[in-house]
């Protein structure tokens, strides 16, 4: 039986970074949400702090940086495909 992970959403506040890192294991990061009831890796409770992607890149492991980048990209809208109007010479 598969268990679905539930999350608490974290509302955006001006000036607050969007990525929430588990400070117990430093291996999980989520974009404006935190898992409930605990961290899926270490089962830490209430151990999340907000960081920007740039801050995580300063101190995080390669795996954490990759997860942070993926989390941020997953919520960013994809740019509309550009249509090029090239004319033949």
C-alpha distances in whole Angstrom, upper triangle without the diagonal:
4,7,10,13,16,19,23,25,29,32,34,37,40,41,37,35,32,30,28,28,26,29,28,26,28,25,23,25,24,27,28,25,23,19,19,19,19,20,17,19,21,20,23,24,27,28,28,31,33,34,35,34,38,38,34,36,39,37,33,32,32,28,28,31,29,26,28,30,27,26,29,30,26,28,32,33,34,37,39,40,44,46,49,52,54,57,59,62
4,7,10,13,16,20,22,25,28,31,34,37,37,34,32,28,26,25,24,23,26,25,24,25,22,20,22,21,23,24,21,20,16,16,16,17,17,14,16,19,18,21,22,24,25,25,28,29,31,32,31,34,34,31,33,36,34,30,29,28,25,25,27,25,22,25,26,23,22,26,26,23,24,28,29,30,34,35,37,40,43,46,49,51,54,56,59
4,6,9,13,16,19,22,25,28,31,34,34,31,29,26,24,22,22,20,24,22,21,23,20,18,19,18,21,21,18,16,13,12,13,14,14,11,14,16,15,18,18,21,22,22,25,26,28,29,29,32,32,29,31,34,32,28,27,27,24,23,26,24,21,23,25,22,20,24,25,21,23,26,28,29,33,35,37,40,43,46,49,51,55,57,60
4,6,10,13,16,19,22,24,28,31,31,28,26,23,21,20,20,19,23,22,21,22,19,16,17,16,17,18,15,14,11,11,12,13,13,11,14,17,15,18,18,20,21,20,23,24,26,27,26,30,30,27,29,32,30,27,26,26,23,22,24,23,19,21,23,20,18,21,22,18,19,23,25,26,30,32,34,37,40,43,46,48,52,54,57
4,7,10,13,16,19,21,24,28,28,24,23,20,18,16,16,15,19,19,18,19,16,13,14,12,14,15,12,10,7,7,9,10,10,8,12,14,13,15,14,16,17,16,19,20,22,23,23,27,26,24,26,29,27,24,24,24,20,19,21,20,17,18,20,18,15,18,20,17,18,21,23,25,29,31,33,36,39,42,46,48,52,54,57
4,7,10,13,16,19,22,25,26,23,21,18,17,15,16,16,19,19,19,20,18,15,14,12,14,13,10,9,6,6,8,10,11,10,14,16,13,15,14,15,16,15,18,19,21,23,23,27,26,24,27,29,28,25,25,26,22,20,23,22,18,19,21,19,16,18,20,17,17,21,23,25,29,31,33,37,40,43,46,48,52,54,57
4,6,9,12,15,18,21,22,19,18,15,14,12,14,14,17,18,18,18,17,13,12,10,11,10,6,5,4,5,8,9,10,11,14,16,14,14,13,13,14,13,15,15,18,20,20,24,23,21,24,27,25,23,24,24,21,19,21,20,17,17,19,17,14,16,18,16,15,19,21,24,27,30,32,35,38,41,45,47,51,53,56
4,6,10,13,15,19,20,17,16,14,13,11,14,14,17,18,19,19,18,15,13,11,11,9,5,5,6,6,9,11,12,14,17,18,15,15,12,11,13,12,14,14,17,19,20,24,23,22,25,27,26,24,25,26,23,20,22,22,19,18,20,19,15,17,19,17,16,19,22,25,28,30,33,36,39,42,46,48,52,54,57
4,6,9,12,16,17,14,14,11,12,11,14,15,18,20,20,20,19,16,13,10,9,6,4,7,9,10,13,14,14,16,19,20,18,17,15,14,15,13,14,13,16,17,18,22,21,20,23,26,25,23,25,26,23,20,21,21,18,17,19,18,14,15,17,15,13,16,19,22,25,27,30,33,37,39,43,45,49,52,54
4,6,9,12,14,11,11,9,10,9,13,14,16,19,20,19,19,16,13,10,9,5,5,7,10,12,14,15,15,17,20,20,19,17,15,13,14,11,11,10,13,14,17,20,19,18,22,23,23,22,24,25,23,20,20,21,18,16,18,18,14,14,17,16,14,16,19,23,25,28,31,33,37,40,43,45,49,52,54
4,6,10,12,10,11,9,12,12,15,17,20,22,23,22,22,19,16,13,10,7,8,11,14,16,18,19,19,21,23,24,23,21,19,16,17,14,14,12,14,15,18,20,20,20,23,25,25,24,26,27,26,22,22,23,20,18,20,20,16,15,18,17,14,16,18,22,24,27,30,32,36,39,42,44,48,51,53
4,7,9,7,8,7,10,12,15,18,20,23,24,22,22,19,16,13,10,7,10,13,16,18,21,21,21,23,25,26,25,23,21,18,18,15,14,11,13,13,15,18,18,18,21,23,23,23,25,26,25,22,21,22,20,17,18,19,15,14,17,16,13,15,17,20,22,25,28,30,34,36,39,42,46,49,51
4,6,5,8,9,12,13,17,19,20,24,25,23,24,21,18,16,13,10,13,15,19,21,23,23,23,25,27,27,26,24,22,19,19,16,14,11,13,13,16,18,18,19,22,23,24,23,26,27,27,23,23,24,22,19,20,21,18,16,19,20,17,18,20,23,25,28,31,33,36,38,41,44,47,50,52
4,6,9,10,14,15,18,21,22,26,27,24,26,23,20,18,15,13,16,18,22,24,26,26,26,28,29,30,29,27,25,22,22,18,16,13,13,13,16,17,17,19,21,22,23,24,27,28,28,24,23,25,23,20,21,22,20,17,20,21,18,18,20,23,24,27,30,32,35,37,40,43,46,49,51
4,7,9,12,14,17,20,20,24,25,22,24,22,19,17,15,13,16,19,22,25,27,26,25,27,28,29,28,26,25,21,20,17,14,11,11,10,14,14,14,16,18,19,20,21,24,25,26,22,21,23,22,18,19,21,19,16,19,21,18,18,21,24,25,28,31,32,36,37,40,43,46,49,51
4,6,9,10,13,16,17,20,22,19,20,18,15,14,12,10,13,15,19,21,23,22,21,24,25,25,25,22,21,17,17,13,10,7,8,8,12,13,12,14,17,17,18,19,22,23,23,19,18,21,19,16,17,19,16,14,18,19,17,17,20,23,25,28,31,32,36,38,41,43,47,50,52
4,6,8,11,14,15,19,19,16,17,16,12,11,9,9,12,14,17,20,22,21,19,22,22,23,23,21,20,17,16,12,9,6,5,5,8,10,9,11,13,15,15,15,19,20,19,16,15,17,15,12,13,16,13,11,15,16,14,15,18,21,23,26,29,30,34,36,39,41,45,48,49
4,7,10,13,15,19,19,16,16,14,10,8,6,5,9,11,15,18,20,19,17,19,20,21,21,20,19,17,16,12,10,6,7,6,8,11,11,11,14,16,17,16,18,19,18,15,14,15,13,10,12,13,10,8,12,13,11,12,16,18,20,24,27,29,32,34,38,40,44,46,48
4,6,10,12,15,15,12,13,10,6,6,5,6,8,9,13,16,18,16,14,16,17,18,18,17,17,15,13,9,8,5,5,6,7,10,10,9,12,14,14,12,15,16,15,11,11,12,10,7,10,11,8,8,12,12,12,13,17,19,22,25,28,30,33,36,39,41,45,47,49
4,7,9,12,12,10,11,8,5,5,6,7,7,7,10,13,15,13,11,14,14,15,15,13,13,11,9,6,5,4,6,9,10,13,12,10,14,15,14,13,15,16,15,11,12,14,11,9,12,13,10,11,15,15,14,16,20,22,25,28,31,33,37,39,43,45,48,51,53
4,6,9,9,6,8,6,4,7,9,10,10,9,11,14,15,12,10,12,12,12,13,11,12,11,8,5,6,6,7,10,11,13,11,9,12,14,12,10,12,14,12,9,11,13,10,9,13,14,11,13,16,16,17,19,22,25,27,31,33,35,39,41,44,46,50,52,54
4,6,6,5,7,6,6,9,12,13,11,9,10,12,13,10,7,10,9,9,10,8,9,8,5,5,7,9,11,14,14,17,14,12,15,16,14,12,13,15,14,10,13,15,12,12,16,16,14,16,19,19,19,22,26,28,31,34,36,38,42,44,48,49,53,55,58
4,6,5,8,9,10,12,15,15,15,12,13,15,15,12,10,13,11,10,11,8,10,9,5,6,7,10,11,14,15,17,14,12,15,15,12,11,13,16,15,12,14,17,15,14,18,19,17,19,22,22,23,25,28,30,33,37,39,41,45,47,50,52,55,58,60
4,6,9,9,12,14,17,18,17,13,14,15,14,11,9,11,10,7,9,6,9,9,6,8,10,13,15,18,19,20,17,15,18,18,15,13,14,17,16,13,16,18,16,16,20,21,19,21,24,24,25,27,31,33,36,39,41,44,47,49,53,54,58,60,62
4,5,7,10,13,17,18,17,14,14,16,16,12,9,10,7,6,9,8,11,12,9,10,12,15,15,18,18,19,17,14,16,17,14,11,11,14,12,11,14,16,14,15,18,19,17,20,23,22,24,26,30,31,34,38,39,42,45,47,51,52,56,58,60
4,6,8,12,15,16,16,14,14,17,17,14,10,12,10,9,12,11,13,13,10,9,10,12,12,14,14,16,13,10,13,13,10,8,8,11,10,7,11,13,11,11,15,16,15,17,20,20,21,23,27,29,31,35,36,39,42,44,48,49,53,55,57
4,7,10,14,16,15,13,13,16,17,13,10,10,8,9,12,11,14,15,12,11,13,14,13,15,14,16,15,11,13,15,12,9,8,10,7,6,9,11,9,10,13,14,13,16,18,18,20,22,25,27,30,33,34,37,40,42,46,47,51,53,55
4,7,11,13,12,10,10,13,14,11,8,8,7,9,11,11,13,13,11,9,11,12,12,14,13,16,15,12,14,16,14,11,11,12,9,7,10,11,8,8,12,12,10,13,16,15,17,19,23,24,27,31,32,35,38,40,44,46,49,51,54
4,7,10,9,8,10,13,15,13,10,11,11,12,14,13,14,13,11,9,10,9,9,11,10,13,13,10,12,15,13,11,12,13,10,7,9,10,7,6,10,10,8,10,13,13,14,16,20,21,24,28,30,32,36,38,41,43,47,49,51
4,6,6,6,8,12,14,13,11,11,13,15,15,14,15,14,13,10,10,9,10,11,11,15,14,12,15,17,17,14,15,16,13,10,11,12,8,7,10,9,6,8,11,10,11,14,17,19,22,25,28,30,34,36,40,42,46,48,50
4,6,8,11,14,17,16,14,15,16,18,18,18,17,16,15,12,11,9,10,10,10,14,14,13,15,18,18,16,17,17,16,13,13,13,10,8,10,9,6,6,9,9,8,11,14,17,19,23,25,28,31,34,37,39,43,46,48
4,7,10,13,16,15,15,16,18,20,19,18,16,14,14,11,11,9,10,11,13,16,16,15,18,20,20,18,20,21,19,16,16,17,14,11,13,13,9,9,13,12,10,12,15,19,21,24,27,30,33,36,39,41,45,48,50
4,7,9,12,12,12,13,16,17,16,15,14,12,13,10,11,10,13,14,15,18,18,17,20,22,21,19,21,21,19,16,17,17,14,13,15,14,10,12,15,13,12,15,18,21,24,27,29,32,36,38,42,44,48,50,53
4,7,9,8,8,10,13,13,12,11,10,9,10,7,10,10,13,15,16,20,18,17,20,22,21,18,20,21,18,15,17,18,14,13,16,16,12,14,17,15,15,18,21,24,27,30,32,35,39,41,45,47,51,53,56
4,6,6,6,7,11,12,10,10,9,10,11,10,13,14,16,18,19,22,21,19,22,24,22,20,21,22,19,16,19,19,15,15,18,17,13,16,19,16,17,20,23,25,29,31,34,37,40,43,46,49,52,55,57
3,5,7,9,12,12,10,10,8,9,11,12,15,16,19,22,23,26,24,22,26,27,25,23,24,25,22,20,22,22,18,19,22,20,17,20,22,20,20,23,26,28,32,34,37,40,43,46,50,52,55,58,61
4,7,9,12,12,8,9,7,9,11,12,16,18,21,24,25,28,26,24,27,29,26,24,25,26,23,21,24,24,20,21,24,23,20,22,25,23,23,26,29,31,35,37,40,43,46,49,52,55,58,61,63
4,6,9,8,5,5,5,7,9,10,14,16,19,22,22,25,23,21,24,26,23,21,21,23,20,18,21,21,18,18,22,21,18,21,24,22,22,26,28,31,34,37,39,42,46,48,52,54,58,60,62
4,5,6,4,5,7,9,8,9,13,15,17,19,20,23,21,18,21,23,20,17,18,19,16,14,17,18,15,15,19,18,16,19,21,20,21,24,27,29,32,35,37,40,44,46,50,52,55,57,60
4,6,6,8,10,12,12,12,16,18,19,21,21,24,23,19,22,24,21,18,18,19,16,14,18,17,14,16,19,17,15,19,21,19,20,24,27,28,32,35,36,39,43,45,49,51,54,56,59
4,6,8,11,14,12,13,16,18,19,21,20,23,22,18,21,22,19,16,15,17,13,13,16,16,13,15,19,17,16,20,22,20,22,25,28,30,33,36,38,40,44,46,50,51,55,57,59
4,5,9,12,10,12,15,18,19,22,22,24,22,19,22,23,20,17,16,19,16,14,18,19,16,18,21,20,19,22,25,23,25,28,31,33,36,39,41,44,47,49,53,54,58,60,62
4,6,10,10,12,15,18,20,23,23,26,24,21,24,25,22,20,20,22,19,17,21,21,18,19,23,22,20,23,25,24,25,28,31,33,37,39,41,44,48,50,54,56,59,61,64
4,7,6,9,12,16,18,21,22,24,22,19,23,23,20,18,19,21,19,17,20,21,18,19,22,22,20,22,25,24,25,28,31,33,37,40,42,45,48,50,54,56,60,62,64
4,5,8,12,15,18,21,22,25,23,21,24,25,22,20,22,24,21,19,22,23,20,20,23,23,20,23,26,25,25,28,31,33,37,40,42,45,48,51,54,56,60,62,65
4,6,9,12,15,19,21,23,20,19,23,23,21,20,21,24,22,19,21,23,20,19,23,23,20,21,25,24,23,26,30,32,35,38,41,43,47,50,53,55,59,61,64
4,7,10,13,17,18,20,18,16,20,20,17,16,18,21,19,16,18,20,18,17,21,21,18,20,24,23,23,26,29,31,34,38,40,42,46,48,52,54,58,60,62
4,7,10,13,15,17,15,13,17,18,16,15,17,19,17,14,16,18,15,14,17,18,15,17,20,20,19,22,25,28,31,34,37,39,43,45,48,50,54,56,59
4,7,10,13,15,12,11,15,15,14,13,16,19,18,14,15,18,15,13,17,18,15,16,20,20,19,21,25,27,30,33,36,38,41,44,47,49,53,55,57
4,7,10,12,10,10,14,14,14,13,16,18,17,14,14,16,14,12,14,16,13,13,17,18,17,18,22,24,26,30,32,34,38,40,44,46,49,52,54
4,7,8,6,7,10,11,11,11,14,16,16,12,11,14,13,10,12,15,13,12,15,17,16,17,21,23,25,29,31,33,36,38,42,43,47,49,51
4,5,5,6,9,10,11,11,15,15,16,12,11,13,13,9,10,13,12,10,13,15,15,15,18,20,22,26,28,29,33,35,38,40,43,46,48
4,5,5,6,9,10,10,12,12,13,10,8,10,10,6,7,10,10,8,11,14,14,14,17,19,20,24,26,27,31,33,36,37,41,43,45
4,5,5,7,9,10,13,13,15,12,9,12,13,10,10,14,14,12,14,17,17,16,20,21,22,26,27,29,32,33,37,38,42,44,45
4,5,5,7,8,12,13,14,11,10,13,14,11,12,15,15,14,16,19,19,19,23,24,25,29,31,32,36,37,40,42,45,47,49
4,5,6,5,8,10,11,8,6,10,10,8,10,13,12,12,15,17,18,18,22,23,25,29,30,32,36,37,40,42,45,47,49
4,6,6,8,8,10,9,6,9,11,9,10,13,14,13,15,18,19,19,22,23,24,28,29,31,34,35,39,40,43,45,47
4,6,9,10,13,11,9,13,14,12,13,17,17,16,19,21,22,22,26,26,28,31,33,34,37,38,42,43,46,48,49
4,7,9,12,10,9,13,14,12,14,17,17,17,20,22,23,24,27,28,30,34,35,36,40,41,44,45,49,51,52
4,7,8,6,6,9,10,10,12,14,15,15,18,19,21,22,25,26,28,32,33,35,38,40,43,44,48,50,51
4,5,5,6,9,10,11,12,14,15,17,18,20,22,23,26,27,29,32,33,35,39,40,44,44,48,49,51
4,6,5,6,9,10,11,12,14,15,16,18,21,21,24,24,27,30,31,32,36,37,41,41,45,46,48
4,5,5,6,9,10,11,12,14,15,16,19,20,23,24,26,29,30,32,36,37,41,42,45,47,49
4,5,5,6,9,10,10,12,14,15,17,19,22,23,25,29,30,32,36,37,41,42,46,48,50
4,5,5,6,9,10,11,12,14,16,17,20,21,23,26,28,29,33,34,38,39,43,44,46
4,5,5,6,9,10,11,12,15,15,19,19,21,24,25,27,31,32,36,37,41,42,44
4,5,5,6,9,10,10,13,14,18,18,21,25,26,28,32,34,37,39,42,44,46
4,5,5,6,9,10,11,13,16,17,20,23,25,27,31,33,36,38,42,44,46
4,5,5,6,9,10,11,14,15,17,20,22,24,27,29,33,34,38,40,42
4,5,5,6,9,10,13,13,16,20,21,23,27,29,32,34,38,40,42
4,6,5,7,9,12,14,17,20,22,25,28,31,34,36,40,42,44
4,5,6,7,10,12,15,18,20,22,26,28,32,34,38,40,42
4,5,5,8,9,12,15,17,19,23,25,29,30,34,36,39
4,6,8,9,13,16,18,21,24,26,30,32,36,38,41
4,6,9,12,15,18,20,24,27,30,32,36,39,41
4,6,9,12,15,17,21,23,27,29,33,35,38
4,6,9,12,15,18,21,24,27,30,33,36
4,6,9,12,15,18,21,23,27,30,32
4,6,8,12,15,18,20,24,27,29
4,6,9,12,15,18,22,25,27
4,6,10,13,15,19,21,24
4,6,10,12,16,19,21
4,6,9,13,16,19
4,6,9,12,15
4,6,10,13
4,7,9
4,6
4
